[in-house]
Amino acid sequence: MKTRTQSTVMMIVGASTIVVGGHAYALMLCLAVQFAMTKELFLFVSSAHEEESGTSAESTALRKSLMHLRWYWFYTLALATYGRFAKYLWLGFMSAAEWKELLKQGAALSPGGWLAMHHTFLCYCAYLVGLVYFVLTLRKGNYAYQFAQFAWTHMIIAATTVTGYFNVANLLEGMVWFVFPLFLVIVNDIMAYIFGKCFGKTPLIKISPNKTWEGFLGAFAATLVAAPCMAAYLQQFRYFTCPPRGDMYFRGIFSSSIEMCAPAEPFIMSDKPISMFFGGFIGSLVTRLTGVSTIHCSMFMVHSLALATFASAVAPFGGFFASGFKRAFKIKDFAATIPGHGGITDRMDCQVINTCFSSLYLSNFVKHVGGSLTLGMLITKIELVSDEHMVELYKSIKSMVEARGLSLDV
C-alpha cells in the first residue's frame, strides 16, 4: 500500500505539472504513454508465444525480425495519425497575410506542401512495404505463429493508437476535455477501492473476484457527485476551457494568449430548467415538492454527469476485460513499469474506452468552443474542391462580405 500510494502521488504531481505547463507537453505525454503501452504489449505477446516459434537460431532471428516489423508498423501508423494533427497545427499557426503570400509563391506545389497534402497516402504505401516484407519472410512450419503475431500486432497498434488519437483530439479542443475524462476514471477507481475495502461483501464479476457491488455502486455515486463539482471548478479558468492558441502550447498557464480567449458556451453559467436533469415528469414532480424549477449551472456541468455516468458504469469494464485477459495468460500485471501498480497498460485499461467515448461525445453532443477550425485548415480543404465549386464558393463569400458592408481591398 505504501509503495502504491507513493507511486500514485508521484504520477498525479508529474501529470499535473505537465498539464499546467502547456498543451505541447501534454501532447508529448500522450505519445509517451502510447509508446509505453505498445512496448509492454509487444514484449508480452512476444514472450507469451515464444515457445511456438522454436529455439533454433533461425527462430530467434525470426522473432527479432517480427519485433522490428512491429515497430515499423507502429511508427508508420503513428505518422499517419499524428501527421494529420501536425499538418493542421502548422497550417493553423499561419495568419491570413502569411497564407496570401504563400499562395502567391505557389507553396502548395512545393515538396513540403505536397508531402503534407498526401502524407496519409504515403503512410499507407509505407504500410504496404511492411506487408510485402511480412509475406516474403513467411517460413514453412511457422505459418501459424507468424500470422498469430501479425494479428496481435495489429490489434495492439489499433488499440493504443486509437487511444492516443482521441486523447490528442480532446486536448486540441481544450485542456479541460483532456483532463476531465482522466479525472473521472481516477476518482472512480479510487472510490471503488475505498468502498470495496470498507463495505465490499457481494462479488460483482467472476473474472475479477476482488470487485464488489458495494465498491461499484459506491464509486458510481461518488463520481456523480464529484463530476459537477470538478466541472464547476475547472470552467473558471480560461486556460482549461479555451482551445490552444499562440504561446499556450509551450507556456501553459503563463501564456499571454489566455486573455485573448473570451468565456463561451458550454462554460457560461445560467439558469437551466430542472427538467433538463430529471425529465419532464420527474422534473415537474420535483418542482411541486421543492418549489425549485431551475438550477444555476453551465452546460459543461450538465455534460459532466453524462461523462461521469459512462466513466462509472461502462469504463470499469475495460478493467474487467484486462483482468480476464491476464487471467487467461496466468499473469498478474502486463509489466512492472510503475512500482505497486504494474505496467502503464494496467493503469490505462479503463482509460482506453473512456477516452474514445469522451471524444465522440464531445464531437456529437457538445458545441465546439469556437477555435478548433483555423484559417489554415479551411484553406487546405478548399484547395481540394473542383474548379467549378471554387468559383461558386468565391461568389458566395463575395456576397457575404458585401452583405456585411466590408471591403475586398485588403
C-alpha positions as a Markdown table, in Angstrom:
| # | Residue | x | y | z |
|---|---|---|---|---|
| 1 | Met | 0.0 | 0.0 | 0.0 |
| 2 | Lys | 2.8 | 2.4 | 0.8 |
| 3 | Thr | 4.6 | 1.8 | -2.5 |
| 4 | Arg | 1.3 | 2.1 | -4.4 |
| 5 | Thr | 0.4 | 5.4 | -2.7 |
| 6 | Gln | 3.9 | 6.9 | -3.3 |
| 7 | Ser | 3.7 | 6.0 | -7.0 |
| 8 | Thr | 0.1 | 7.4 | -7.2 |
| 9 | Val | 1.2 | 10.7 | -5.7 |
| 10 | Met | 4.2 | 11.0 | -8.0 |
| 11 | Met | 2.1 | 10.3 | -11.1 |
| 12 | Ile | -0.5 | 12.9 | -10.1 |
| 13 | Val | 2.1 | 15.5 | -9.4 |
| 14 | Gly | 4.0 | 14.7 | -12.6 |
| 15 | Ala | 0.9 | 14.8 | -14.7 |
| 16 | Ser | -0.4 | 18.0 | -13.1 |
| 17 | Thr | 2.9 | 19.7 | -13.8 |
| 18 | Ile | 2.8 | 18.7 | -17.4 |
| 19 | Val | -0.9 | 19.8 | -17.8 |
| 20 | Val | -0.3 | 23.3 | -16.5 |
| 21 | Gly | 3.0 | 23.5 | -18.4 |
| 22 | Gly | 1.3 | 23.6 | -21.8 |
| 23 | His | -0.5 | 21.7 | -24.5 |
| 24 | Ala | 2.6 | 20.7 | -26.3 |
| 25 | Tyr | 3.9 | 18.9 | -23.2 |
| 26 | Ala | 0.6 | 17.2 | -22.7 |
| 27 | Leu | 0.7 | 16.0 | -26.3 |
| 28 | Met | 4.1 | 14.6 | -25.6 |
| 29 | Leu | 2.7 | 12.8 | -22.6 |
| 30 | Cys | 0.1 | 11.2 | -24.8 |
| 31 | Leu | 2.7 | 9.9 | -27.2 |
| 32 | Ala | 4.9 | 8.7 | -24.3 |
| 33 | Val | 2.0 | 6.7 | -22.7 |
| 34 | Gln | 1.1 | 5.3 | -26.1 |
| 35 | Phe | 4.7 | 4.2 | -26.7 |
| 36 | Ala | 5.0 | 2.6 | -23.3 |
| 37 | Met | 1.7 | 0.7 | -23.6 |
| 38 | Thr | 2.7 | -0.6 | -27.1 |
| 39 | Lys | 6.1 | -1.6 | -25.8 |
| 40 | Glu | 4.7 | -3.5 | -22.8 |
| 41 | Leu | 2.1 | -5.3 | -25.0 |
| 42 | Phe | 4.7 | -6.2 | -27.7 |
| 43 | Leu | 7.0 | -7.7 | -25.2 |
| 44 | Phe | 4.1 | -9.6 | -23.6 |
| 45 | Val | 2.8 | -11.3 | -26.8 |
| 46 | Ser | 6.3 | -12.0 | -27.9 |
| 47 | Ser | 7.2 | -13.8 | -24.7 |
| 48 | Ala | 3.8 | -15.5 | -24.3 |
| 49 | His | 4.1 | -17.3 | -27.7 |
| 50 | Glu | 7.9 | -17.6 | -27.7 |
| 51 | Glu | 7.9 | -21.4 | -27.4 |
| 52 | Glu | 5.7 | -21.7 | -30.5 |
| 53 | Ser | 8.4 | -20.4 | -32.8 |
| 54 | Gly | 11.1 | -22.9 | -31.6 |
| 55 | Thr | 14.5 | -22.4 | -30.1 |
| 56 | Ser | 16.8 | -22.6 | -33.1 |
| 57 | Ala | 19.0 | -19.7 | -34.3 |
| 58 | Glu | 16.6 | -19.3 | -37.2 |
| 59 | Ser | 13.7 | -19.0 | -34.8 |
| 60 | Thr | 15.5 | -16.4 | -32.8 |
| 61 | Ala | 16.2 | -14.4 | -36.0 |
| 62 | Leu | 12.5 | -14.7 | -36.9 |
| 63 | Arg | 11.4 | -13.3 | -33.6 |
| 64 | Lys | 13.8 | -10.3 | -33.9 |
| 65 | Ser | 12.5 | -9.7 | -37.5 |
| 66 | Leu | 8.9 | -9.7 | -36.3 |
| 67 | Met | 9.7 | -7.3 | -33.5 |
| 68 | His | 11.4 | -4.9 | -35.9 |
| 69 | Leu | 8.4 | -5.2 | -38.2 |
| 70 | Arg | 6.0 | -4.4 | -35.3 |
| 71 | Trp | 7.8 | -1.2 | -34.5 |
| 72 | Tyr | 7.9 | -0.3 | -38.2 |
| 73 | Trp | 4.1 | -0.6 | -38.4 |
| 74 | Phe | 3.7 | 1.3 | -35.2 |
| 75 | Tyr | 5.7 | 4.3 | -36.3 |
| 76 | Thr | 4.0 | 4.2 | -39.7 |
| 77 | Leu | 0.5 | 4.4 | -38.2 |
| 78 | Ala | 1.7 | 7.0 | -35.6 |
| 79 | Leu | 2.9 | 9.1 | -38.5 |
| 80 | Ala | -0.4 | 8.7 | -40.4 |
| 81 | Thr | -2.4 | 9.6 | -37.3 |
| 82 | Tyr | -0.3 | 12.4 | -35.7 |
| 83 | Gly | 0.9 | 13.7 | -39.1 |
| 84 | Arg | -2.7 | 15.0 | -39.7 |
| 85 | Phe | -2.6 | 16.9 | -36.4 |
| 86 | Ala | 0.8 | 18.3 | -37.1 |
| 87 | Lys | -0.2 | 19.5 | -40.5 |
| 88 | Tyr | -3.3 | 21.3 | -39.2 |
| 89 | Leu | -1.3 | 22.8 | -36.4 |
| 90 | Trp | 1.3 | 24.1 | -38.8 |
| 91 | Leu | -1.3 | 25.5 | -41.1 |
| 92 | Gly | -3.3 | 26.9 | -38.2 |
| 93 | Phe | -0.4 | 29.0 | -36.9 |
| 94 | Met | -0.3 | 30.9 | -40.2 |
| 95 | Ser | -2.0 | 34.3 | -40.4 |
| 96 | Ala | -4.1 | 35.5 | -43.3 |
| 97 | Ala | -1.2 | 37.6 | -44.6 |
| 98 | Glu | 1.1 | 34.6 | -44.5 |
| 99 | Trp | -1.3 | 32.4 | -46.4 |
| 100 | Lys | -1.8 | 35.1 | -49.0 |
| 101 | Glu | 2.0 | 35.3 | -49.6 |
| 102 | Leu | 2.4 | 31.6 | -49.7 |
| 103 | Leu | -0.3 | 31.1 | -52.2 |
| 104 | Lys | 1.3 | 33.8 | -54.4 |
| 105 | Gln | 4.5 | 31.8 | -54.3 |
| 106 | Gly | 2.8 | 28.6 | -55.2 |
| 107 | Ala | 3.7 | 27.0 | -51.9 |
| 108 | Ala | 1.1 | 24.3 | -52.2 |
| 109 | Leu | 3.2 | 22.8 | -55.0 |
| 110 | Ser | 6.4 | 22.8 | -53.1 |
| 111 | Pro | 7.9 | 19.4 | -51.9 |
| 112 | Gly | 6.9 | 20.2 | -48.3 |
| 113 | Gly | 3.4 | 21.2 | -49.3 |
| 114 | Trp | 3.0 | 18.1 | -51.5 |
| 115 | Leu | 4.1 | 15.8 | -48.7 |
| 116 | Ala | 1.8 | 17.5 | -46.2 |
| 117 | Met | -1.2 | 17.1 | -48.6 |
| 118 | His | -0.5 | 13.5 | -49.4 |
| 119 | His | 1.0 | 12.2 | -46.1 |
| 120 | Thr | -1.8 | 9.7 | -45.5 |
| 121 | Phe | -1.4 | 8.1 | -48.9 |
| 122 | Leu | 2.3 | 7.9 | -48.4 |
| 123 | Cys | 1.9 | 6.3 | -45.0 |
| 124 | Tyr | -0.4 | 3.7 | -46.5 |
| 125 | Cys | 2.2 | 2.9 | -49.1 |
| 126 | Ala | 4.8 | 2.6 | -46.3 |
| 127 | Tyr | 2.4 | 0.1 | -44.5 |
| 128 | Leu | 2.2 | -2.0 | -47.7 |
| 129 | Val | 6.0 | -2.2 | -47.8 |
| 130 | Gly | 5.8 | -3.8 | -44.4 |
| 131 | Leu | 3.1 | -6.2 | -45.5 |
| 132 | Val | 5.1 | -7.3 | -48.5 |
| 133 | Tyr | 8.1 | -7.8 | -46.3 |
| 134 | Phe | 6.0 | -9.9 | -43.9 |
| 135 | Val | 4.8 | -12.2 | -46.7 |
| 136 | Leu | 8.3 | -12.6 | -48.1 |
| 137 | Thr | 9.6 | -13.7 | -44.6 |
| 138 | Leu | 6.9 | -16.4 | -44.1 |
| 139 | Arg | 8.6 | -19.7 | -43.2 |
| 140 | Lys | 7.2 | -23.2 | -43.5 |
| 141 | Gly | 6.4 | -24.7 | -40.1 |
| 142 | Asn | 6.0 | -21.2 | -38.6 |
| 143 | Tyr | 2.9 | -20.0 | -40.5 |
| 144 | Ala | 0.5 | -20.2 | -37.5 |
| 145 | Tyr | 3.0 | -18.4 | -35.2 |
| 146 | Gln | 3.7 | -15.7 | -37.7 |
| 147 | Phe | 0.1 | -15.0 | -38.6 |
| 148 | Ala | -0.9 | -15.1 | -34.9 |
| 149 | Gln | 1.8 | -12.4 | -34.2 |
| 150 | Phe | 0.6 | -10.5 | -37.2 |
| 151 | Ala | -2.9 | -10.4 | -35.7 |
| 152 | Trp | -1.6 | -9.5 | -32.2 |
| 153 | Thr | 0.5 | -6.7 | -33.7 |
| 154 | His | -2.4 | -5.1 | -35.5 |
| 155 | Met | -4.8 | -5.4 | -32.5 |
| 156 | Ile | -2.2 | -3.8 | -30.2 |
| 157 | Ile | -1.3 | -0.9 | -32.5 |
| 158 | Ala | -5.0 | -0.2 | -33.2 |
| 159 | Ala | -5.9 | -0.1 | -29.5 |
| 160 | Thr | -3.0 | 2.1 | -28.4 |
| 161 | Thr | -3.1 | 4.4 | -31.5 |
| 162 | Val | -6.9 | 5.0 | -31.2 |
| 163 | Thr | -6.4 | 5.8 | -27.5 |
| 164 | Gly | -3.6 | 8.3 | -28.3 |
| 165 | Tyr | -5.5 | 9.8 | -31.2 |
| 166 | Phe | -8.7 | 10.5 | -29.2 |
| 167 | Asn | -6.6 | 11.9 | -26.3 |
| 168 | Val | -4.9 | 14.4 | -28.6 |
| 169 | Ala | -8.2 | 15.2 | -30.3 |
| 170 | Asn | -9.6 | 16.1 | -26.9 |
| 171 | Leu | -6.5 | 18.1 | -26.0 |
| 172 | Leu | -6.8 | 20.2 | -29.1 |
| 173 | Glu | -10.4 | 21.2 | -28.2 |
| 174 | Gly | -9.3 | 22.5 | -24.8 |
| 175 | Met | -7.3 | 21.2 | -21.9 |
| 176 | Val | -10.4 | 20.6 | -19.9 |
| 177 | Trp | -11.6 | 17.9 | -22.4 |
| 178 | Phe | -8.3 | 16.1 | -21.9 |
| 179 | Val | -8.1 | 16.4 | -18.1 |
| 180 | Phe | -11.7 | 15.9 | -17.1 |
| 181 | Pro | -12.3 | 12.3 | -18.5 |
| 182 | Leu | -9.0 | 11.2 | -17.0 |
| 183 | Phe | -10.1 | 12.8 | -13.6 |
| 184 | Leu | -13.4 | 10.9 | -13.7 |
| 185 | Val | -11.8 | 7.5 | -14.2 |
| 186 | Ile | -9.2 | 8.2 | -11.5 |
| 187 | Val | -11.9 | 9.2 | -9.0 |
| 188 | Asn | -14.0 | 6.2 | -9.8 |
| 189 | Asp | -11.0 | 3.8 | -9.5 |
| 190 | Ile | -10.0 | 5.3 | -6.1 |
| 191 | Met | -13.6 | 5.3 | -4.7 |
| 192 | Ala | -14.2 | 1.7 | -5.9 |
| 193 | Tyr | -11.1 | 0.6 | -4.0 |
| 194 | Ile | -12.2 | 2.5 | -0.8 |
| 195 | Phe | -15.8 | 1.5 | -0.8 |
| 196 | Gly | -14.8 | -2.1 | -1.7 |
| 197 | Lys | -12.4 | -2.3 | 1.1 |
| 198 | Cys | -14.7 | -0.8 | 3.7 |
| 199 | Phe | -18.1 | -2.3 | 2.7 |
| 200 | Gly | -17.5 | -4.9 | 0.0 |
| 201 | Lys | -19.2 | -8.2 | 0.5 |
| 202 | Thr | -21.1 | -9.1 | -2.7 |
| 203 | Pro | -18.9 | -10.3 | -5.6 |
| 204 | Leu | -19.5 | -8.2 | -8.8 |
| 205 | Ile | -17.9 | -10.3 | -11.6 |
| 206 | Lys | -16.2 | -13.7 | -11.6 |
| 207 | Ile | -13.2 | -12.7 | -13.7 |
| 208 | Ser | -12.3 | -10.1 | -11.0 |
| 209 | Pro | -13.1 | -11.6 | -7.6 |
| 210 | Asn | -11.9 | -8.6 | -5.7 |
| 211 | Lys | -14.5 | -6.3 | -7.3 |
| 212 | Thr | -17.8 | -6.0 | -5.3 |
| 213 | Trp | -21.2 | -4.5 | -5.9 |
| 214 | Glu | -20.7 | -2.2 | -2.9 |
| 215 | Gly | -17.5 | -0.8 | -4.4 |
| 216 | Phe | -19.0 | -0.4 | -7.8 |
| 217 | Leu | -22.2 | 1.4 | -6.7 |
| 218 | Gly | -20.3 | 3.5 | -4.1 |
| 219 | Ala | -17.8 | 4.6 | -6.7 |
| 220 | Phe | -20.7 | 5.3 | -9.1 |
| 221 | Ala | -22.4 | 7.7 | -6.6 |
| 222 | Ala | -19.1 | 9.3 | -5.6 |
| 223 | Thr | -18.2 | 10.0 | -9.2 |
| 224 | Leu | -21.6 | 11.6 | -10.0 |
| 225 | Val | -21.1 | 13.9 | -7.0 |
| 226 | Ala | -17.5 | 14.8 | -7.8 |
| 227 | Ala | -18.1 | 15.4 | -11.6 |
| 228 | Pro | -20.2 | 18.6 | -11.5 |
| 229 | Cys | -18.1 | 20.0 | -8.6 |
| 230 | Met | -14.9 | 19.5 | -10.5 |
| 231 | Ala | -16.5 | 20.8 | -13.7 |
| 232 | Ala | -17.6 | 24.0 | -11.9 |
| 233 | Tyr | -14.0 | 24.5 | -10.6 |
| 234 | Leu | -12.2 | 23.9 | -13.9 |
| 235 | Gln | -14.5 | 26.1 | -16.0 |
| 236 | Gln | -13.4 | 29.1 | -14.0 |
| 237 | Phe | -10.0 | 29.0 | -15.8 |
| 238 | Arg | -9.7 | 30.2 | -19.4 |
| 239 | Tyr | -6.5 | 28.1 | -19.8 |
| 240 | Phe | -8.6 | 24.9 | -19.4 |
| 241 | Thr | -11.7 | 26.0 | -21.4 |
| 242 | Cys | -10.0 | 27.6 | -24.4 |
| 243 | Pro | -8.6 | 25.7 | -27.4 |
| 244 | Pro | -4.8 | 26.0 | -27.6 |
| 245 | Arg | -3.5 | 29.1 | -29.4 |
| 246 | Gly | -0.4 | 31.1 | -29.7 |
| 247 | Asp | 2.1 | 30.5 | -26.9 |
| 248 | Met | -0.4 | 28.4 | -24.8 |
| 249 | Tyr | 1.3 | 25.3 | -26.3 |
| 250 | Phe | 4.6 | 25.9 | -24.6 |
| 251 | Arg | 3.9 | 28.4 | -21.8 |
| 252 | Gly | 0.8 | 26.9 | -20.3 |
| 253 | Ile | -0.8 | 28.9 | -17.5 |
| 254 | Phe | 1.8 | 31.7 | -18.1 |
| 255 | Ser | 0.7 | 32.2 | -21.7 |
| 256 | Ser | -0.3 | 35.7 | -22.8 |
| 257 | Ser | -2.8 | 34.2 | -25.2 |
| 258 | Ile | -5.1 | 33.2 | -22.5 |
| 259 | Glu | -6.5 | 36.7 | -22.0 |
| 260 | Met | -7.5 | 36.8 | -25.7 |
| 261 | Cys | -10.0 | 33.9 | -25.2 |
| 262 | Ala | -13.4 | 35.0 | -24.0 |
| 263 | Pro | -15.6 | 32.6 | -22.0 |
| 264 | Ala | -18.0 | 30.8 | -24.3 |
| 265 | Glu | -20.5 | 28.0 | -24.2 |
| 266 | Pro | -20.7 | 25.5 | -22.7 |
| 267 | Phe | -18.9 | 27.1 | -19.8 |
| 268 | Ile | -21.2 | 30.1 | -19.1 |
| 269 | Met | -23.4 | 29.8 | -16.0 |
| 270 | Ser | -27.1 | 30.4 | -16.4 |
| 271 | Asp | -30.5 | 29.1 | -15.1 |
| 272 | Lys | -31.3 | 25.7 | -16.6 |
| 273 | Pro | -34.8 | 24.1 | -16.2 |
| 274 | Ile | -34.8 | 21.3 | -13.8 |
| 275 | Ser | -36.5 | 19.0 | -16.4 |
| 276 | Met | -33.1 | 19.0 | -18.2 |
| 277 | Phe | -31.8 | 16.8 | -15.4 |
| 278 | Phe | -34.8 | 14.7 | -14.4 |
| 279 | Gly | -37.0 | 14.8 | -17.5 |
| 280 | Gly | -40.4 | 16.4 | -17.8 |
| 281 | Phe | -42.5 | 14.2 | -15.4 |
| 282 | Ile | -39.9 | 13.8 | -12.6 |
| 283 | Gly | -38.8 | 17.4 | -13.1 |
| 284 | Ser | -42.4 | 18.7 | -12.6 |
| 285 | Leu | -42.8 | 16.5 | -9.5 |
| 286 | Val | -39.5 | 17.8 | -8.0 |
| 287 | Thr | -40.7 | 21.4 | -8.7 |
| 288 | Arg | -44.0 | 20.7 | -6.9 |
| 289 | Leu | -42.3 | 19.1 | -3.9 |
| 290 | Thr | -39.4 | 21.6 | -3.5 |
| 291 | Gly | -40.6 | 24.7 | -5.4 |
| 292 | Val | -37.3 | 24.6 | -7.4 |
| 293 | Ser | -37.8 | 25.0 | -11.1 |
| 294 | Thr | -34.3 | 25.9 | -12.3 |
| 295 | Ile | -30.7 | 25.2 | -11.4 |
| 296 | His | -27.9 | 27.7 | -11.9 |
| 297 | Cys | -25.2 | 25.9 | -13.7 |
| 298 | Ser | -23.3 | 25.6 | -17.1 |
| 299 | Met | -23.9 | 23.1 | -19.9 |
| 300 | Phe | -20.4 | 21.7 | -19.1 |
| 301 | Met | -21.7 | 20.8 | -15.6 |
| 302 | Val | -24.7 | 19.1 | -17.3 |
| 303 | His | -22.4 | 17.2 | -19.7 |
| 304 | Ser | -20.2 | 16.2 | -16.8 |
| 305 | Leu | -23.0 | 14.0 | -15.5 |
| 306 | Ala | -23.2 | 12.1 | -18.7 |
| 307 | Leu | -19.4 | 11.6 | -18.8 |
| 308 | Ala | -19.4 | 10.6 | -15.2 |
| 309 | Thr | -22.1 | 8.0 | -15.8 |
| 310 | Phe | -20.1 | 6.4 | -18.6 |
| 311 | Ala | -16.9 | 6.5 | -16.5 |
| 312 | Ser | -18.6 | 4.8 | -13.6 |
| 313 | Ala | -20.9 | 2.3 | -15.4 |
| 314 | Val | -19.1 | 1.3 | -18.6 |
| 315 | Ala | -15.4 | 2.3 | -18.4 |
| 316 | Pro | -14.7 | -0.2 | -15.5 |
| 317 | Phe | -15.5 | -3.0 | -17.9 |
| 318 | Gly | -12.3 | -2.1 | -19.7 |
| 319 | Gly | -10.5 | -3.0 | -16.5 |
| 320 | Phe | -12.6 | -6.2 | -16.2 |
| 321 | Phe | -11.6 | -7.1 | -19.7 |
| 322 | Ala | -8.0 | -6.6 | -18.9 |
| 323 | Ser | -8.4 | -8.7 | -15.8 |
| 324 | Gly | -9.9 | -11.6 | -17.8 |
| 325 | Phe | -7.1 | -11.3 | -20.4 |
| 326 | Lys | -4.4 | -11.5 | -17.7 |
| 327 | Arg | -6.1 | -14.5 | -16.1 |
| 328 | Ala | -6.2 | -16.2 | -19.4 |
| 329 | Phe | -2.4 | -15.9 | -19.7 |
| 330 | Lys | -1.9 | -16.5 | -16.0 |
| 331 | Ile | -0.1 | -13.2 | -15.3 |
| 332 | Lys | -0.7 | -10.6 | -12.5 |
| 333 | Asp | 0.3 | -7.5 | -14.5 |
| 334 | Phe | 1.3 | -6.6 | -18.0 |
| 335 | Ala | 4.6 | -5.2 | -16.8 |
| 336 | Ala | 6.3 | -3.8 | -13.7 |
| 337 | Thr | 6.9 | -0.2 | -15.0 |
| 338 | Ile | 5.1 | 1.5 | -12.1 |
| 339 | Pro | 6.0 | 0.3 | -8.6 |
| 340 | Gly | 2.9 | -1.1 | -6.9 |
| 341 | His | 0.7 | -0.6 | -9.9 |
| 342 | Gly | 2.2 | -2.9 | -12.6 |
| 343 | Gly | 2.5 | -1.5 | -16.1 |
| 344 | Ile | 1.3 | 1.6 | -17.9 |
| 345 | Thr | -1.2 | -0.7 | -19.6 |
| 346 | Asp | -2.6 | -1.8 | -16.2 |
| 347 | Arg | -3.3 | 1.9 | -15.4 |
| 348 | Met | -4.8 | 2.7 | -18.8 |
| 349 | Asp | -7.2 | -0.2 | -19.2 |
| 350 | Cys | -10.3 | 1.8 | -18.3 |
| 351 | Gln | -9.0 | 5.0 | -19.9 |
| 352 | Val | -8.9 | 3.3 | -23.4 |
| 353 | Ile | -12.7 | 3.1 | -23.8 |
| 354 | Asn | -13.4 | 6.2 | -21.7 |
| 355 | Thr | -11.2 | 8.4 | -23.8 |
| 356 | Cys | -12.8 | 7.2 | -27.0 |
| 357 | Phe | -16.3 | 7.8 | -25.6 |
| 358 | Ser | -15.5 | 11.3 | -24.3 |
| 359 | Ser | -14.1 | 12.4 | -27.7 |
| 360 | Leu | -17.1 | 11.1 | -29.6 |
| 361 | Tyr | -19.5 | 12.6 | -27.0 |
| 362 | Leu | -17.7 | 15.9 | -27.4 |
| 363 | Ser | -18.0 | 15.9 | -31.2 |
| 364 | Asn | -21.6 | 14.7 | -31.2 |
| 365 | Phe | -23.3 | 16.5 | -28.3 |
| 366 | Val | -21.2 | 19.5 | -27.3 |
| 367 | Lys | -20.8 | 22.6 | -29.4 |
| 368 | His | -17.3 | 23.4 | -30.2 |
| 369 | Val | -15.8 | 26.2 | -28.2 |
| 370 | Gly | -15.0 | 28.1 | -31.4 |
| 371 | Gly | -11.3 | 27.8 | -32.0 |
| 372 | Ser | -10.9 | 24.4 | -33.5 |
| 373 | Leu | -11.4 | 25.5 | -37.1 |
| 374 | Thr | -8.4 | 27.6 | -38.2 |
| 375 | Leu | -7.8 | 29.5 | -41.4 |
| 376 | Gly | -5.1 | 27.0 | -42.4 |
| 377 | Met | -7.5 | 24.0 | -42.0 |
| 378 | Leu | -10.2 | 25.8 | -44.0 |
| 379 | Ile | -7.9 | 26.7 | -47.0 |
| 380 | Thr | -6.5 | 23.2 | -47.0 |
| 381 | Lys | -10.0 | 21.8 | -47.5 |
| 382 | Ile | -10.9 | 24.5 | -50.1 |
| 383 | Glu | -7.8 | 23.5 | -52.3 |
| 384 | Leu | -9.3 | 20.1 | -52.7 |
| 385 | Val | -12.6 | 21.2 | -54.3 |
| 386 | Ser | -13.2 | 21.3 | -58.1 |
| 387 | Asp | -12.6 | 24.5 | -60.1 |
| 388 | Glu | -16.4 | 24.9 | -60.6 |
| 389 | His | -17.1 | 24.7 | -56.9 |
| 390 | Met | -14.3 | 27.0 | -56.1 |
| 391 | Val | -15.8 | 29.7 | -58.3 |
| 392 | Glu | -19.2 | 29.2 | -56.7 |
| 393 | Leu | -17.6 | 29.4 | -53.3 |
| 394 | Tyr | -15.8 | 32.7 | -54.3 |
| 395 | Lys | -19.2 | 34.2 | -55.4 |
| 396 | Ser | -20.9 | 33.1 | -52.2 |
| 397 | Ile | -18.1 | 34.5 | -50.0 |
| 398 | Lys | -18.1 | 37.8 | -52.0 |
| 399 | Ser | -21.9 | 38.1 | -51.4 |
| 400 | Met | -21.4 | 37.5 | -47.7 |
| 401 | Val | -18.6 | 40.1 | -47.5 |
| 402 | Glu | -20.7 | 42.7 | -49.3 |
| 403 | Ala | -23.7 | 42.0 | -47.2 |
| 404 | Arg | -21.6 | 42.8 | -44.1 |
| 405 | Gly | -20.5 | 46.1 | -45.7 |
| 406 | Leu | -16.9 | 45.0 | -45.7 |
| 407 | Ser | -14.3 | 46.0 | -48.3 |
| 408 | Leu | -12.5 | 43.5 | -50.5 |
| 409 | Asp | -9.5 | 45.8 | -50.9 |
| 410 | Val | -7.2 | 44.1 | -48.4 |
